[in-house]
Amino acid sequence: MACSLFMDVHVPAAITHQLRRRGVDVLTAQDDGAERTPDADLLEHSTGLGRVMVTQDIRFRALAEDWQRAGRRFAGLVFGHQELTIGRMVKDLELISKCLSPGDVADQVIHLPI
């Protein structure tokens, strides 16, 4: 089963567009009306939706790592540094989405590039 993705506001729209063209199930914070939602609430929301959070915000990554240490459950988070190219982000996110199950990603912080 493929992983569905939830894009933070820090992820360029071009990445979302390319992933959708490749058949990846992507929802953005903007599409969901959650563009001003605090990170902790957004991570909780994406978990409730069963979607892996994708961000380029280092503070968001630190939050997910804090949740890991505390044993707090979440659907997973993929972090890509701001210096990664759009093409590389798209390739890695497509691979994660199509090759990993939600259970493979749950409670994990995945760093790009892979």
N, CA, C and O atoms as CSV, one atom per row, in Angstrom:
chain,resi,resn,atom,element,x,y,z
A,1,MET,N,N,0.837,-1.177,0.000
A,1,MET,CA,C,0.000,0.000,0.000
A,1,MET,C,C,0.885,1.244,0.000
A,1,MET,O,O,1.844,1.320,0.768
A,2,ALA,N,N,0.581,2.196,-0.833
A,2,ALA,CA,C,1.368,3.415,-0.969
A,2,ALA,C,C,1.131,4.372,0.197
A,2,ALA,O,O,0.105,4.312,0.875
A,3,CYS,N,N,2.099,5.248,0.411
A,3,CYS,CA,C,1.977,6.291,1.429
A,3,CYS,C,C,1.398,7.555,0.803
A,3,CYS,O,O,1.826,7.977,-0.271
A,4,SER,N,N,0.444,8.142,1.465
A,4,SER,CA,C,-0.090,9.434,1.064
A,4,SER,C,C,0.725,10.514,1.754
A,4,SER,O,O,1.166,10.332,2.889
A,5,LEU,N,N,0.927,11.634,1.078
A,5,LEU,CA,C,1.771,12.699,1.601
A,5,LEU,C,C,0.965,13.943,1.956
A,5,LEU,O,O,-0.071,14.228,1.357
A,6,PHE,N,N,1.468,14.673,2.942
A,6,PHE,CA,C,0.892,15.949,3.357
A,6,PHE,C,C,2.021,16.970,3.346
A,6,PHE,O,O,2.969,16.853,4.123
A,7,MET,N,N,1.930,17.974,2.471
A,7,MET,CA,C,3.000,18.940,2.287
A,7,MET,C,C,2.840,20.153,3.196
A,7,MET,O,O,1.790,20.794,3.231
A,8,ASP,N,N,3.902,20.448,3.922
A,8,ASP,CA,C,3.973,21.655,4.734
A,8,ASP,C,C,4.052,22.870,3.806
A,8,ASP,O,O,4.372,22.730,2.626
A,9,VAL,N,N,3.765,24.040,4.328
A,9,VAL,CA,C,3.799,25.261,3.520
A,9,VAL,C,C,5.197,25.592,3.010
A,9,VAL,O,O,5.334,26.379,2.074
A,10,HIS,N,N,6.229,25.014,3.600
A,10,HIS,CA,C,7.606,25.301,3.205
A,10,HIS,C,C,8.051,24.520,1.973
A,10,HIS,O,O,9.142,24.761,1.456
A,11,VAL,N,N,7.237,23.603,1.500
A,11,VAL,CA,C,7.591,22.798,0.325
A,11,VAL,C,C,7.106,23.520,-0.931
A,11,VAL,O,O,5.929,23.866,-1.028
A,12,PRO,N,N,8.002,23.750,-1.890
A,12,PRO,CA,C,7.597,24.455,-3.114
A,12,PRO,C,C,6.455,23.750,-3.857
A,12,PRO,O,O,6.402,22.522,-3.929
A,13,ALA,N,N,5.555,24.554,-4.399
A,13,ALA,CA,C,4.402,24.020,-5.132
A,13,ALA,C,C,4.831,23.176,-6.322
A,13,ALA,O,O,4.121,22.245,-6.702
A,14,ALA,N,N,5.976,23.482,-6.916
A,14,ALA,CA,C,6.450,22.711,-8.074
A,14,ALA,C,C,6.661,21.242,-7.713
A,14,ALA,O,O,6.452,20.366,-8.553
A,15,ILE,N,N,7.065,20.967,-6.497
A,15,ILE,CA,C,7.251,19.575,-6.059
A,15,ILE,C,C,5.902,18.866,-6.003
A,15,ILE,O,O,5.766,17.740,-6.481
A,16,THR,N,N,4.921,19.521,-5.426
A,16,THR,CA,C,3.571,18.950,-5.350
A,16,THR,C,C,3.021,18.682,-6.744
A,16,THR,O,O,2.470,17.610,-6.994
A,17,HIS,N,N,3.162,19.632,-7.644
A,17,HIS,CA,C,2.647,19.470,-9.011
A,17,HIS,C,C,3.300,18.278,-9.713
A,17,HIS,O,O,2.614,17.484,-10.357
A,18,GLN,N,N,4.607,18.155,-9.590
A,18,GLN,CA,C,5.310,17.047,-10.239
A,18,GLN,C,C,4.900,15.700,-9.642
A,18,GLN,O,O,4.728,14.725,-10.373
A,19,LEU,N,N,4.745,15.643,-8.334
A,19,LEU,CA,C,4.331,14.386,-7.701
A,19,LEU,C,C,2.927,13.985,-8.150
A,19,LEU,O,O,2.671,12.812,-8.424
A,20,ARG,N,N,2.036,14.941,-8.223
A,20,ARG,CA,C,0.676,14.639,-8.681
A,20,ARG,C,C,0.688,14.138,-10.119
A,20,ARG,O,O,-0.065,13.226,-10.461
A,21,ARG,N,N,1.526,14.717,-10.959
A,21,ARG,CA,C,1.643,14.249,-12.349
A,21,ARG,C,C,2.143,12.807,-12.410
A,21,ARG,O,O,1.862,12.091,-13.371
A,22,ARG,N,N,2.878,12.383,-11.393
A,22,ARG,CA,C,3.414,11.022,-11.330
A,22,ARG,C,C,2.485,10.065,-10.580
A,22,ARG,O,O,2.846,8.914,-10.332
A,23,GLY,N,N,1.304,10.535,-10.224
A,23,GLY,CA,C,0.320,9.676,-9.592
A,23,GLY,C,C,0.438,9.527,-8.089
A,23,GLY,O,O,-0.146,8.609,-7.514
A,24,VAL,N,N,1.181,10.412,-7.440
A,24,VAL,CA,C,1.348,10.350,-5.985
A,24,VAL,C,C,0.188,11.105,-5.334
A,24,VAL,O,O,-0.186,12.188,-5.783
A,25,ASP,N,N,-0.374,10.526,-4.275
A,25,ASP,CA,C,-1.473,11.133,-3.525
A,25,ASP,C,C,-0.896,12.193,-2.588
A,25,ASP,O,O,-0.275,11.866,-1.577
A,26,VAL,N,N,-1.105,13.466,-2.934
A,26,VAL,CA,C,-0.534,14.579,-2.182
A,26,VAL,C,C,-1.633,15.559,-1.783
A,26,VAL,O,O,-2.485,15.921,-2.594
A,27,LEU,N,N,-1.599,15.976,-0.537
A,27,LEU,CA,C,-2.464,17.039,-0.031
A,27,LEU,C,C,-1.543,18.096,0.561
A,27,LEU,O,O,-0.597,17.758,1.272
A,28,THR,N,N,-1.803,19.366,0.279
A,28,THR,CA,C,-0.991,20.431,0.865
A,28,THR,C,C,-1.718,21.073,2.035
A,28,THR,O,O,-2.942,21.004,2.143
A,29,ALA,N,N,-0.942,21.695,2.905
A,29,ALA,CA,C,-1.537,22.432,4.019
A,29,ALA,C,C,-2.451,23.533,3.484
A,29,ALA,O,O,-3.488,23.832,4.077
A,30,GLN,N,N,-2.059,24.133,2.360
A,30,GLN,CA,C,-2.874,25.182,1.765
A,30,GLN,C,C,-4.201,24.626,1.258
A,30,GLN,O,O,-5.250,25.229,1.482
A,31,ASP,N,N,-4.164,23.471,0.573
A,31,ASP,CA,C,-5.393,22.835,0.084
A,31,ASP,C,C,-6.342,22.495,1.230
A,31,ASP,O,O,-7.563,22.539,1.080
A,32,ASP,N,N,-5.756,22.157,2.372
A,32,ASP,CA,C,-6.523,21.712,3.532
A,32,ASP,C,C,-6.943,22.874,4.433
A,32,ASP,O,O,-7.609,22.663,5.447
A,33,GLY,N,N,-6.560,24.090,4.069
A,33,GLY,CA,C,-6.888,25.249,4.898
A,33,GLY,C,C,-6.093,25.312,6.184
A,33,GLY,O,O,-6.520,25.936,7.156
A,34,ALA,N,N,-4.931,24.664,6.192
A,34,ALA,CA,C,-4.132,24.571,7.420
A,34,ALA,C,C,-2.796,25.300,7.302
A,34,ALA,O,O,-1.843,24.953,8.000
A,35,GLU,N,N,-2.714,26.300,6.433
A,35,GLU,CA,C,-1.444,26.962,6.190
A,35,GLU,C,C,-0.929,27.765,7.386
A,35,GLU,O,O,0.261,28.070,7.448
A,36,ARG,N,N,-1.784,28.103,8.314
A,36,ARG,CA,C,-1.360,28.848,9.507
A,36,ARG,C,C,-1.382,27.990,10.779
A,36,ARG,O,O,-1.257,28.510,11.887
A,37,THR,N,N,-1.539,26.702,10.612
A,37,THR,CA,C,-1.622,25.789,11.747
A,37,THR,C,C,-0.236,25.580,12.353
A,37,THR,O,O,0.719,25.355,11.610
A,38,PRO,N,N,-0.094,25.647,13.673
A,38,PRO,CA,C,1.206,25.389,14.308
A,38,PRO,C,C,1.711,23.980,13.973
A,38,PRO,O,O,0.925,23.060,13.751
A,39,ASP,N,N,3.034,23.836,13.941
A,39,ASP,CA,C,3.648,22.579,13.526
A,39,ASP,C,C,3.139,21.357,14.299
A,39,ASP,O,O,2.831,20.328,13.698
A,40,ALA,N,N,3.051,21.466,15.614
A,40,ALA,CA,C,2.602,20.315,16.416
A,40,ALA,C,C,1.177,19.907,16.037
A,40,ALA,O,O,0.874,18.719,15.925
A,41,ASP,N,N,0.319,20.884,15.842
A,41,ASP,CA,C,-1.057,20.591,15.444
A,41,ASP,C,C,-1.105,20.015,14.032
A,41,ASP,O,O,-1.924,19.143,13.742
A,42,LEU,N,N,-0.228,20.504,13.154
A,42,LEU,CA,C,-0.192,20.016,11.778
A,42,LEU,C,C,0.305,18.571,11.724
A,42,LEU,O,O,-0.214,17.766,10.950
A,43,LEU,N,N,1.299,18.241,12.537
A,43,LEU,CA,C,1.791,16.860,12.581
A,43,LEU,C,C,0.705,15.923,13.119
A,43,LEU,O,O,0.533,14.808,12.626
A,44,GLU,N,N,-0.006,16.383,14.114
A,44,GLU,CA,C,-1.128,15.613,14.654
A,44,GLU,C,C,-2.234,15.457,13.608
A,44,GLU,O,O,-2.817,14.382,13.472
A,45,HIS,N,N,-2.517,16.525,12.877
A,45,HIS,CA,C,-3.550,16.507,11.839
A,45,HIS,C,C,-3.178,15.543,10.712
A,45,HIS,O,O,-4.010,14.750,10.272
A,46,SER,N,N,-1.939,15.610,10.248
A,46,SER,CA,C,-1.512,14.712,9.171
A,46,SER,C,C,-1.583,13.258,9.629
A,46,SER,O,O,-1.896,12.368,8.838
A,47,THR,N,N,-1.298,13.025,10.886
A,47,THR,CA,C,-1.392,11.673,11.434
A,47,THR,C,C,-2.843,11.204,11.437
A,47,THR,O,O,-3.130,10.060,11.086
A,48,GLY,N,N,-3.752,12.083,11.833
A,48,GLY,CA,C,-5.174,11.744,11.814
A,48,GLY,C,C,-5.673,11.432,10.415
A,48,GLY,O,O,-6.580,10.619,10.236
A,49,LEU,N,N,-5.077,12.083,9.422
A,49,LEU,CA,C,-5.438,11.825,8.029
A,49,LEU,C,C,-4.722,10.598,7.451
A,49,LEU,O,O,-5.029,10.154,6.345
A,50,GLY,N,N,-3.772,10.064,8.209
A,50,GLY,CA,C,-2.996,8.917,7.724
A,50,GLY,C,C,-2.007,9.301,6.637
A,50,GLY,O,O,-1.700,8.495,5.759
A,51,ARG,N,N,-1.501,10.544,6.693
A,51,ARG,CA,C,-0.583,11.052,5.677
A,51,ARG,C,C,0.774,11.383,6.287
A,51,ARG,O,O,0.867,11.932,7.385
A,52,VAL,N,N,1.807,11.040,5.558
A,52,VAL,CA,C,3.178,11.337,5.975
A,52,VAL,C,C,3.444,12.824,5.729
A,52,VAL,O,O,3.203,13.337,4.636
A,53,MET,N,N,3.940,13.498,6.751
A,53,MET,CA,C,4.250,14.926,6.652
A,53,MET,C,C,5.545,15.115,5.883
A,53,MET,O,O,6.515,14.390,6.102
A,54,VAL,N,N,5.561,16.098,4.976
A,54,VAL,CA,C,6.761,16.447,4.218
A,54,VAL,C,C,7.068,17.907,4.497
A,54,VAL,O,O,6.192,18.764,4.382
A,55,THR,N,N,8.321,18.192,4.868
A,55,THR,CA,C,8.699,19.562,5.196
A,55,THR,C,C,10.145,19.836,4.815
A,55,THR,O,O,10.949,18.923,4.627
A,56,GLN,N,N,10.447,21.123,4.708
A,56,GLN,CA,C,11.818,21.581,4.556
A,56,GLN,C,C,12.174,22.515,5.717
A,56,GLN,O,O,13.172,23.234,5.660
A,57,ASP,N,N,11.368,22.497,6.746
A,57,ASP,CA,C,11.525,23.346,7.926
A,57,ASP,C,C,12.270,22.556,9.001
A,57,ASP,O,O,11.764,21.557,9.513
A,58,ILE,N,N,13.470,23.012,9.336
A,58,ILE,CA,C,14.306,22.290,10.302
A,58,ILE,C,C,13.667,22.234,11.691
A,58,ILE,O,O,13.877,21.273,12.430
A,59,ARG,N,N,12.889,23.261,12.049
A,59,ARG,CA,C,12.212,23.236,13.358
A,59,ARG,C,C,11.131,22.167,13.399
A,59,ARG,O,O,10.885,21.565,14.445
A,60,PHE,N,N,10.488,21.931,12.261
A,60,PHE,CA,C,9.467,20.883,12.168
A,60,PHE,C,C,10.136,19.521,12.329
A,60,PHE,O,O,9.612,18.642,13.012
A,61,ARG,N,N,11.290,19.355,11.700
A,61,ARG,CA,C,12.042,18.105,11.852
A,61,ARG,C,C,12.412,17.876,13.316
A,61,ARG,O,O,12.284,16.762,13.824
A,62,ALA,N,N,12.869,18.924,13.990
A,62,ALA,CA,C,13.238,18.808,15.403
A,62,ALA,C,C,12.028,18.413,16.252
A,62,ALA,O,O,12.158,17.627,17.190
A,63,LEU,N,N,10.866,18.950,15.929
A,63,LEU,CA,C,9.638,18.586,16.643
A,63,LEU,C,C,9.357,17.094,16.494
A,63,LEU,O,O,9.078,16.416,17.483
A,64,ALA,N,N,9.426,16.582,15.281
A,64,ALA,CA,C,9.168,15.155,15.057
A,64,ALA,C,C,10.196,14.292,15.786
A,64,ALA,O,O,9.849,13.235,16.312
A,65,GLU,N,N,11.445,14.727,15.824
A,65,GLU,CA,C,12.467,13.976,16.554
A,65,GLU,C,C,12.193,13.996,18.057
A,65,GLU,O,O,12.448,13.010,18.748
A,66,ASP,N,N,11.678,15.106,18.559
A,66,ASP,CA,C,11.261,15.170,19.971
A,66,ASP,C,C,10.131,14.177,20.234
A,66,ASP,O,O,10.123,13.492,21.256
A,67,TRP,N,N,9.177,14.104,19.304
A,67,TRP,CA,C,8.068,13.152,19.451
A,67,TRP,C,C,8.600,11.726,19.452
A,67,TRP,O,O,8.115,10.888,20.212
A,68,GLN,N,N,9.583,11.440,18.619
A,68,GLN,CA,C,10.171,10.096,18.603
A,68,GLN,C,C,10.740,9.752,19.978
A,68,GLN,O,O,10.449,8.692,20.533
A,69,ARG,N,N,11.553,10.659,20.518
A,69,ARG,CA,C,12.190,10.409,21.819
A,69,ARG,C,C,11.157,10.229,22.925
A,69,ARG,O,O,11.368,9.455,23.859
A,70,ALA,N,N,10.038,10.948,22.817
A,70,ALA,CA,C,8.982,10.872,23.835
A,70,ALA,C,C,8.052,9.677,23.622
A,70,ALA,O,O,7.188,9.404,24.455
A,71,GLY,N,N,8.232,8.962,22.500
A,71,GLY,CA,C,7.363,7.824,22.206
A,71,GLY,C,C,5.988,8.235,21.718
A,71,GLY,O,O,5.046,7.443,21.755
A,72,ARG,N,N,5.873,9.459,21.266
A,72,ARG,CA,C,4.584,9.960,20.771
A,72,ARG,C,C,4.405,9.521,19.318
A,72,ARG,O,O,5.301,9.699,18.494
A,73,ARG,N,N,3.257,8.956,19.016
A,73,ARG,CA,C,2.987,8.381,17.701
A,73,ARG,C,C,2.676,9.463,16.659
A,73,ARG,O,O,2.019,10.461,16.954
A,74,PHE,N,N,3.164,9.239,15.439
A,74,PHE,CA,C,2.823,10.097,14.304
A,74,PHE,C,C,3.004,9.298,13.027
A,74,PHE,O,O,3.681,8.270,13.021
A,75,ALA,N,N,2.403,9.766,11.954
A,75,ALA,CA,C,2.377,9.001,10.694
A,75,ALA,C,C,3.715,8.965,9.980
A,75,ALA,O,O,3.885,8.200,9.031
A,76,GLY,N,N,4.657,9.770,10.411
A,76,GLY,CA,C,5.967,9.838,9.791
A,76,GLY,C,C,6.217,11.227,9.243
A,76,GLY,O,O,5.285,11.983,8.966
A,77,LEU,N,N,7.494,11.549,9.090
A,77,LEU,CA,C,7.874,12.850,8.565
A,77,LEU,C,C,9.060,12.679,7.638
A,77,LEU,O,O,10.009,11.963,7.957
A,78,VAL,N,N,9.005,13.335,6.496
A,78,VAL,CA,C,10.118,13.356,5.555
A,78,VAL,C,C,10.663,14.774,5.542
A,78,VAL,O,O,9.925,15.733,5.317
A,79,PHE,N,N,11.961,14.897,5.784
A,79,PHE,CA,C,12.613,16.200,5.813
A,79,PHE,C,C,13.616,16.299,4.678
A,79,PHE,O,O,14.508,15.461,4.544
A,80,GLY,N,N,13.459,17.334,3.861
A,80,GLY,CA,C,14.414,17.624,2.801
A,80,GLY,C,C,15.015,18.995,3.029
A,80,GLY,O,O,14.290,19.978,3.180
A,81,HIS,N,N,16.329,19.067,3.055
A,81,HIS,CA,C,17.015,20.341,3.265
A,81,HIS,C,C,16.691,21.316,2.141
A,81,HIS,O,O,16.434,20.899,1.012
A,82,GLN,N,N,16.703,22.598,2.438
A,82,GLN,CA,C,16.372,23.646,1.469
A,82,GLN,C,C,17.286,23.622,0.239
A,82,GLN,O,O,16.899,24.103,-0.826
A,83,GLU,N,N,18.478,23.073,0.374
A,83,GLU,CA,C,19.430,23.068,-0.736
A,83,GLU,C,C,19.179,21.952,-1.748
A,83,GLU,O,O,19.800,21.945,-2.811
A,84,LEU,N,N,18.294,21.020,-1.450
A,84,LEU,CA,C,17.986,19.953,-2.403
A,84,LEU,C,C,17.268,20.526,-3.619
A,84,LEU,O,O,16.469,21.454,-3.497
A,85,THR,N,N,17.554,19.974,-4.775
A,85,THR,CA,C,16.860,20.420,-5.979
A,85,THR,C,C,15.430,19.889,-5.985
A,85,THR,O,O,15.116,18.895,-5.330
A,86,ILE,N,N,14.584,20.565,-6.730
A,86,ILE,CA,C,13.205,20.120,-6.862
A,86,ILE,C,C,13.169,18.728,-7.467
A,86,ILE,O,O,12.412,17.870,-7.012
A,87,GLY,N,N,13.979,18.497,-8.487
A,87,GLY,CA,C,14.013,17.180,-9.136
A,87,GLY,C,C,14.378,16.069,-8.174
A,87,GLY,O,O,13.764,15.003,-8.197
A,88,ARG,N,N,15.368,16.302,-7.331
A,88,ARG,CA,C,15.789,15.278,-6.368
A,88,ARG,C,C,14.698,15.020,-5.340
A,88,ARG,O,O,14.435,13.871,-4.984
A,89,MET,N,N,14.067,16.082,-4.865
A,89,MET,CA,C,12.966,15.927,-3.901
A,89,MET,C,C,11.837,15.111,-4.514
A,89,MET,O,O,11.289,14.218,-3.867
A,90,VAL,N,N,11.489,15.416,-5.758
A,90,VAL,CA,C,10.397,14.704,-6.429
A,90,VAL,C,C,10.741,13.221,-6.553
A,90,VAL,O,O,9.914,12.370,-6.225
A,91,LYS,N,N,11.931,12.900,-7.015
A,91,LYS,CA,C,12.327,11.492,-7.188
A,91,LYS,C,C,12.292,10.735,-5.865
A,91,LYS,O,O,11.755,9.630,-5.791
A,92,ASP,N,N,12.860,11.327,-4.827
A,92,ASP,CA,C,12.902,10.643,-3.533
A,92,ASP,C,C,11.508,10.501,-2.921
A,92,ASP,O,O,11.181,9.452,-2.367
A,93,LEU,N,N,10.694,11.540,-3.016
A,93,LEU,CA,C,9.338,11.460,-2.461
A,93,LEU,C,C,8.474,10.469,-3.226
A,93,LEU,O,O,7.661,9.765,-2.627
A,94,GLU,N,N,8.641,10.405,-4.535
A,94,GLU,CA,C,7.898,9.407,-5.316
A,94,GLU,C,C,8.298,8.000,-4.887
A,94,GLU,O,O,7.441,7.130,-4.728
A,95,LEU,N,N,9.578,7.779,-4.704
A,95,LEU,CA,C,10.070,6.469,-4.270
A,95,LEU,C,C,9.498,6.094,-2.905
A,95,LEU,O,O,9.026,4.974,-2.713
A,96,ILE,N,N,9.541,7.021,-1.972
A,96,ILE,CA,C,8.993,6.770,-0.629
A,96,ILE,C,C,7.504,6.455,-0.722
A,96,ILE,O,O,7.028,5.487,-0.128
A,97,SER,N,N,6.780,7.270,-1.465
A,97,SER,CA,C,5.335,7.104,-1.561
A,97,SER,C,C,4.930,5.771,-2.187
A,97,SER,O,O,3.989,5.123,-1.729
A,98,LYS,N,N,5.635,5.375,-3.219
A,98,LYS,CA,C,5.233,4.180,-3.962
A,98,LYS,C,C,5.845,2.878,-3.449
A,98,LYS,O,O,5.342,1.796,-3.754
A,99,CYS,N,N,6.922,2.972,-2.677
A,99,CYS,CA,C,7.614,1.753,-2.256
A,99,CYS,C,C,7.465,1.410,-0.779
A,99,CYS,O,O,7.714,0.273,-0.377
A,100,LEU,N,N,7.065,2.375,0.022
A,100,LEU,CA,C,6.925,2.127,1.452
A,100,LEU,C,C,5.455,2.135,1.844
A,100,LEU,O,O,4.647,2.861,1.266
A,101,SER,N,N,5.125,1.329,2.820
A,101,SER,CA,C,3.761,1.322,3.342
A,101,SER,C,C,3.673,2.324,4.496
A,101,SER,O,O,4.700,2.727,5.042
A,102,PRO,N,N,2.468,2.724,4.867
A,102,PRO,CA,C,2.329,3.617,6.019
A,102,PRO,C,C,3.000,3.060,7.277
A,102,PRO,O,O,3.550,3.820,8.074
A,103,GLY,N,N,2.957,1.755,7.456
A,103,GLY,CA,C,3.603,1.144,8.614
A,103,GLY,C,C,5.116,1.255,8.591
A,103,GLY,O,O,5.754,1.321,9.641
A,104,ASP,N,N,5.693,1.277,7.395
A,104,ASP,CA,C,7.145,1.428,7.263
A,104,ASP,C,C,7.611,2.812,7.705
A,104,ASP,O,O,8.732,2.969,8.188
A,105,VAL,N,N,6.758,3.803,7.542
A,105,VAL,CA,C,7.128,5.195,7.775
A,105,VAL,C,C,6.658,5.702,9.139
A,105,VAL,O,O,7.191,6.687,9.649
A,106,ALA,N,N,5.681,5.050,9.722
A,106,ALA,CA,C,5.103,5.502,10.992
A,106,ALA,C,C,6.185,5.712,12.050
A,106,ALA,O,O,7.052,4.861,12.249
A,107,ASP,N,N,6.116,6.850,12.717
A,107,ASP,CA,C,7.013,7.222,13.812
A,107,ASP,C,C,8.465,7.395,13.382
A,107,ASP,O,O,9.368,7.400,14.219
A,108,GLN,N,N,8.690,7.538,12.074
A,108,GLN,CA,C,10.040,7.704,11.543
A,108,GLN,C,C,10.246,9.125,11.023
A,108,GLN,O,O,9.300,9.780,10.586
A,109,VAL,N,N,11.484,9.588,11.075
A,109,VAL,CA,C,11.900,10.826,10.433
A,109,VAL,C,C,12.882,10.403,9.343
A,109,VAL,O,O,13.961,9.887,9.634
A,110,ILE,N,N,12.504,10.621,8.114
A,110,ILE,CA,C,13.336,10.248,6.972
A,110,ILE,C,C,13.993,11.519,6.438
A,110,ILE,O,O,13.318,12.516,6.180
A,111,HIS,N,N,15.304,11.473,6.277
A,111,HIS,CA,C,16.062,12.608,5.772
A,111,HIS,C,C,16.370,12.409,4.303
A,111,HIS,O,O,16.847,11.350,3.897
A,112,LEU,N,N,16.094,13.438,3.504
A,112,LEU,CA,C,16.442,13.413,2.097
A,112,LEU,C,C,17.759,14.161,1.891
A,112,LEU,O,O,18.032,15.130,2.600
A,113,PRO,N,N,18.574,13.727,0.938
A,113,PRO,CA,C,18.292,12.696,-0.056
A,113,PRO,C,C,18.469,11.297,0.529
A,113,PRO,O,O,19.194,11.098,1.504
A,114,ILE,N,N,17.783,10.327,-0.095
A,114,ILE,CA,C,17.928,8.941,0.345
A,114,ILE,C,C,18.896,8.212,-0.560
A,114,ILE,O,O,19.157,7.027,-0.356
